[in-house]
Structure formats: C-alpha cells, structure tokens
Amino acid sequence: VVQIALNDTDIKRAKEIAAYPWFQGHKGWQREIDGMLNNGFKMEVESLITKDISYVTETYVPQRLKAKDWLD
C-alpha cells in the first residue's frame, strides 16, 4: 500500500464530505476521514497489485472479508 500526502484539494474535499448530513450517521466513515486528515496522507489500495497480479483477489480481499474489515 502506498502512502500519498494529502494535497489542498484532498483536504478540502474530505472536509466537504464530512459536512454532508448523510455522513453524520456513519461513524466508521467519520473515523476514516478524521484519521486521514490527522495523518496527512491517504492510501492507494490499487498499488497492491504491484505485489502480484493475484495478491488482491487471493490474499488481500479474502483477509478483509474474513476479518469483516470494511466500512458500512
């Protein structure tokens, strides 16, 4: 996973999303946006494919599903 520093547009957009009324009821998403803003970077999941073409489908996604590690 590659860390990418947030630029001004990323920060502005994250704050706009956080202000949406529908967003207020999604605590998991709020934690993710807050964490991203506090850390100053975002993660590029697409970079996982550089490990191996099958890594995402055979390892990463199955692990996330098994751990139920996703946002509602």
Phi and psi in radians as a Rosetta constraint file:
Dihedral C 1 N 2 CA 2 C 2 CIRCULARHARMONIC -1.817 0.35
Dihedral N 2 CA 2 C 2 N 3 CIRCULARHARMONIC 2.307 0.35
Dihedral C 2 N 3 CA 3 C 3 CIRCULARHARMONIC -1.532 0.35
Dihedral N 3 CA 3 C 3 N 4 CIRCULARHARMONIC 2.336 0.35
Dihedral C 3 N 4 CA 4 C 4 CIRCULARHARMONIC -2.179 0.35
Dihedral N 4 CA 4 C 4 N 5 CIRCULARHARMONIC 2.181 0.35
Dihedral C 4 N 5 CA 5 C 5 CIRCULARHARMONIC -1.066 0.35
Dihedral N 5 CA 5 C 5 N 6 CIRCULARHARMONIC 2.433 0.35
Dihedral C 5 N 6 CA 6 C 6 CIRCULARHARMONIC -1.228 0.35
Dihedral N 6 CA 6 C 6 N 7 CIRCULARHARMONIC 2.396 0.35
Dihedral C 6 N 7 CA 7 C 7 CIRCULARHARMONIC -1.754 0.35
Dihedral N 7 CA 7 C 7 N 8 CIRCULARHARMONIC 3.094 0.35
Dihedral C 7 N 8 CA 8 C 8 CIRCULARHARMONIC -1.028 0.35
Dihedral N 8 CA 8 C 8 N 9 CIRCULARHARMONIC -0.653 0.35
Dihedral C 8 N 9 CA 9 C 9 CIRCULARHARMONIC -1.153 0.35
Dihedral N 9 CA 9 C 9 N 10 CIRCULARHARMONIC -0.726 0.35
Dihedral C 9 N 10 CA 10 C 10 CIRCULARHARMONIC -1.050 0.35
Dihedral N 10 CA 10 C 10 N 11 CIRCULARHARMONIC -0.799 0.35
Dihedral C 10 N 11 CA 11 C 11 CIRCULARHARMONIC -1.122 0.35
Dihedral N 11 CA 11 C 11 N 12 CIRCULARHARMONIC -0.807 0.35
Dihedral C 11 N 12 CA 12 C 12 CIRCULARHARMONIC -1.039 0.35
Dihedral N 12 CA 12 C 12 N 13 CIRCULARHARMONIC -0.799 0.35
Dihedral C 12 N 13 CA 13 C 13 CIRCULARHARMONIC -1.157 0.35
Dihedral N 13 CA 13 C 13 N 14 CIRCULARHARMONIC -0.717 0.35
Dihedral C 13 N 14 CA 14 C 14 CIRCULARHARMONIC -1.072 0.35
Dihedral N 14 CA 14 C 14 N 15 CIRCULARHARMONIC -0.722 0.35
Dihedral C 14 N 15 CA 15 C 15 CIRCULARHARMONIC -1.185 0.35
Dihedral N 15 CA 15 C 15 N 16 CIRCULARHARMONIC -0.639 0.35
Dihedral C 15 N 16 CA 16 C 16 CIRCULARHARMONIC -1.099 0.35
Dihedral N 16 CA 16 C 16 N 17 CIRCULARHARMONIC -0.807 0.35
Dihedral C 16 N 17 CA 17 C 17 CIRCULARHARMONIC -1.077 0.35
Dihedral N 17 CA 17 C 17 N 18 CIRCULARHARMONIC -0.759 0.35
Dihedral C 17 N 18 CA 18 C 18 CIRCULARHARMONIC -1.080 0.35
Dihedral N 18 CA 18 C 18 N 19 CIRCULARHARMONIC -0.424 0.35
Dihedral C 18 N 19 CA 19 C 19 CIRCULARHARMONIC -1.511 0.35
Dihedral N 19 CA 19 C 19 N 20 CIRCULARHARMONIC -0.199 0.35
Dihedral C 19 N 20 CA 20 C 20 CIRCULARHARMONIC -1.116 0.35
Dihedral N 20 CA 20 C 20 N 21 CIRCULARHARMONIC 2.399 0.35
Dihedral C 20 N 21 CA 21 C 21 CIRCULARHARMONIC -0.996 0.35
Dihedral N 21 CA 21 C 21 N 22 CIRCULARHARMONIC -0.718 0.35
Dihedral C 21 N 22 CA 22 C 22 CIRCULARHARMONIC -1.121 0.35
Dihedral N 22 CA 22 C 22 N 23 CIRCULARHARMONIC -0.441 0.35
Dihedral C 22 N 23 CA 23 C 23 CIRCULARHARMONIC -1.285 0.35
Dihedral N 23 CA 23 C 23 N 24 CIRCULARHARMONIC -0.455 0.35
Dihedral C 23 N 24 CA 24 C 24 CIRCULARHARMONIC -1.074 0.35
Dihedral N 24 CA 24 C 24 N 25 CIRCULARHARMONIC -0.479 0.35
Dihedral C 24 N 25 CA 25 C 25 CIRCULARHARMONIC -1.557 0.35
Dihedral N 25 CA 25 C 25 N 26 CIRCULARHARMONIC 0.084 0.35
Dihedral C 25 N 26 CA 26 C 26 CIRCULARHARMONIC -2.014 0.35
Dihedral N 26 CA 26 C 26 N 27 CIRCULARHARMONIC 1.476 0.35
Dihedral C 26 N 27 CA 27 C 27 CIRCULARHARMONIC -1.059 0.35
Dihedral N 27 CA 27 C 27 N 28 CIRCULARHARMONIC -0.687 0.35
Dihedral C 27 N 28 CA 28 C 28 CIRCULARHARMONIC -1.068 0.35
Dihedral N 28 CA 28 C 28 N 29 CIRCULARHARMONIC -0.772 0.35
Dihedral C 28 N 29 CA 29 C 29 CIRCULARHARMONIC -1.151 0.35
Dihedral N 29 CA 29 C 29 N 30 CIRCULARHARMONIC -0.677 0.35
Dihedral C 29 N 30 CA 30 C 30 CIRCULARHARMONIC -1.052 0.35
Dihedral N 30 CA 30 C 30 N 31 CIRCULARHARMONIC -0.769 0.35
Dihedral C 30 N 31 CA 31 C 31 CIRCULARHARMONIC -1.066 0.35
Dihedral N 31 CA 31 C 31 N 32 CIRCULARHARMONIC -0.712 0.35
Dihedral C 31 N 32 CA 32 C 32 CIRCULARHARMONIC -1.135 0.35
Dihedral N 32 CA 32 C 32 N 33 CIRCULARHARMONIC -0.800 0.35
Dihedral C 32 N 33 CA 33 C 33 CIRCULARHARMONIC -1.133 0.35
Dihedral N 33 CA 33 C 33 N 34 CIRCULARHARMONIC -0.774 0.35
Dihedral C 33 N 34 CA 34 C 34 CIRCULARHARMONIC -1.050 0.35
Dihedral N 34 CA 34 C 34 N 35 CIRCULARHARMONIC -0.767 0.35
Dihedral C 34 N 35 CA 35 C 35 CIRCULARHARMONIC -1.083 0.35
Dihedral N 35 CA 35 C 35 N 36 CIRCULARHARMONIC -0.746 0.35
Dihedral C 35 N 36 CA 36 C 36 CIRCULARHARMONIC -1.070 0.35
Dihedral N 36 CA 36 C 36 N 37 CIRCULARHARMONIC -0.809 0.35
Dihedral C 36 N 37 CA 37 C 37 CIRCULARHARMONIC -1.150 0.35
Dihedral N 37 CA 37 C 37 N 38 CIRCULARHARMONIC -0.726 0.35
Dihedral C 37 N 38 CA 38 C 38 CIRCULARHARMONIC -1.168 0.35
Dihedral N 38 CA 38 C 38 N 39 CIRCULARHARMONIC -0.665 0.35
Dihedral C 38 N 39 CA 39 C 39 CIRCULARHARMONIC -1.395 0.35
Dihedral N 39 CA 39 C 39 N 40 CIRCULARHARMONIC -0.450 0.35
Dihedral C 39 N 40 CA 40 C 40 CIRCULARHARMONIC 1.398 0.35
Dihedral N 40 CA 40 C 40 N 41 CIRCULARHARMONIC 0.282 0.35
Dihedral C 40 N 41 CA 41 C 41 CIRCULARHARMONIC -2.563 0.35
Dihedral N 41 CA 41 C 41 N 42 CIRCULARHARMONIC 2.847 0.35
Dihedral C 41 N 42 CA 42 C 42 CIRCULARHARMONIC -2.148 0.35
Dihedral N 42 CA 42 C 42 N 43 CIRCULARHARMONIC 2.880 0.35
Dihedral C 42 N 43 CA 43 C 43 CIRCULARHARMONIC -1.951 0.35
Dihedral N 43 CA 43 C 43 N 44 CIRCULARHARMONIC 2.428 0.35
Dihedral C 43 N 44 CA 44 C 44 CIRCULARHARMONIC -1.800 0.35
Dihedral N 44 CA 44 C 44 N 45 CIRCULARHARMONIC 1.711 0.35
Dihedral C 44 N 45 CA 45 C 45 CIRCULARHARMONIC -1.149 0.35
Dihedral N 45 CA 45 C 45 N 46 CIRCULARHARMONIC -0.525 0.35
Dihedral C 45 N 46 CA 46 C 46 CIRCULARHARMONIC -1.031 0.35
Dihedral N 46 CA 46 C 46 N 47 CIRCULARHARMONIC -0.410 0.35
Dihedral C 46 N 47 CA 47 C 47 CIRCULARHARMONIC -1.182 0.35
Dihedral N 47 CA 47 C 47 N 48 CIRCULARHARMONIC -0.264 0.35
Dihedral C 47 N 48 CA 48 C 48 CIRCULARHARMONIC -1.050 0.35
Dihedral N 48 CA 48 C 48 N 49 CIRCULARHARMONIC -0.488 0.35
Dihedral C 48 N 49 CA 49 C 49 CIRCULARHARMONIC -1.170 0.35
Dihedral N 49 CA 49 C 49 N 50 CIRCULARHARMONIC -0.326 0.35
Dihedral C 49 N 50 CA 50 C 50 CIRCULARHARMONIC -1.213 0.35
Dihedral N 50 CA 50 C 50 N 51 CIRCULARHARMONIC -0.368 0.35
Dihedral C 50 N 51 CA 51 C 51 CIRCULARHARMONIC -1.146 0.35
Dihedral N 51 CA 51 C 51 N 52 CIRCULARHARMONIC -0.815 0.35
Dihedral C 51 N 52 CA 52 C 52 CIRCULARHARMONIC -3.065 0.35
Dihedral N 52 CA 52 C 52 N 53 CIRCULARHARMONIC 2.483 0.35
Dihedral C 52 N 53 CA 53 C 53 CIRCULARHARMONIC -1.011 0.35
Dihedral N 53 CA 53 C 53 N 54 CIRCULARHARMONIC -0.546 0.35
Dihedral C 53 N 54 CA 54 C 54 CIRCULARHARMONIC -1.679 0.35
Dihedral N 54 CA 54 C 54 N 55 CIRCULARHARMONIC -0.046 0.35
Dihedral C 54 N 55 CA 55 C 55 CIRCULARHARMONIC -1.001 0.35
Dihedral N 55 CA 55 C 55 N 56 CIRCULARHARMONIC -0.805 0.35
Dihedral C 55 N 56 CA 56 C 56 CIRCULARHARMONIC -1.098 0.35
Dihedral N 56 CA 56 C 56 N 57 CIRCULARHARMONIC -0.805 0.35
Dihedral C 56 N 57 CA 57 C 57 CIRCULARHARMONIC -1.409 0.35
Dihedral N 57 CA 57 C 57 N 58 CIRCULARHARMONIC -0.521 0.35
Dihedral C 57 N 58 CA 58 C 58 CIRCULARHARMONIC -1.733 0.35
Dihedral N 58 CA 58 C 58 N 59 CIRCULARHARMONIC -0.357 0.35
Dihedral C 58 N 59 CA 59 C 59 CIRCULARHARMONIC -2.142 0.35
Dihedral N 59 CA 59 C 59 N 60 CIRCULARHARMONIC -1.087 0.35
Dihedral C 59 N 60 CA 60 C 60 CIRCULARHARMONIC -1.048 0.35
Dihedral N 60 CA 60 C 60 N 61 CIRCULARHARMONIC -0.979 0.35
Dihedral C 60 N 61 CA 61 C 61 CIRCULARHARMONIC -1.109 0.35
Dihedral N 61 CA 61 C 61 N 62 CIRCULARHARMONIC -0.822 0.35
Dihedral C 61 N 62 CA 62 C 62 CIRCULARHARMONIC -1.018 0.35
Dihedral N 62 CA 62 C 62 N 63 CIRCULARHARMONIC -0.663 0.35
Dihedral C 62 N 63 CA 63 C 63 CIRCULARHARMONIC -1.125 0.35
Dihedral N 63 CA 63 C 63 N 64 CIRCULARHARMONIC -0.746 0.35
Dihedral C 63 N 64 CA 64 C 64 CIRCULARHARMONIC -1.123 0.35
Dihedral N 64 CA 64 C 64 N 65 CIRCULARHARMONIC -0.730 0.35
Dihedral C 64 N 65 CA 65 C 65 CIRCULARHARMONIC -1.147 0.35
Dihedral N 65 CA 65 C 65 N 66 CIRCULARHARMONIC -0.772 0.35
Dihedral C 65 N 66 CA 66 C 66 CIRCULARHARMONIC -1.073 0.35
Dihedral N 66 CA 66 C 66 N 67 CIRCULARHARMONIC -0.711 0.35
Dihedral C 66 N 67 CA 67 C 67 CIRCULARHARMONIC -1.423 0.35
Dihedral N 67 CA 67 C 67 N 68 CIRCULARHARMONIC -0.095 0.35
Dihedral C 67 N 68 CA 68 C 68 CIRCULARHARMONIC 0.925 0.35
Dihedral N 68 CA 68 C 68 N 69 CIRCULARHARMONIC 0.762 0.35
Dihedral C 68 N 69 CA 69 C 69 CIRCULARHARMONIC -1.700 0.35
Dihedral N 69 CA 69 C 69 N 70 CIRCULARHARMONIC 1.385 0.35
Dihedral C 69 N 70 CA 70 C 70 CIRCULARHARMONIC -2.618 0.35
Dihedral N 70 CA 70 C 70 N 71 CIRCULARHARMONIC 2.926 0.35
Dihedral C 70 N 71 CA 71 C 71 CIRCULARHARMONIC -1.713 0.35
Dihedral N 71 CA 71 C 71 N 72 CIRCULARHARMONIC 2.431 0.35
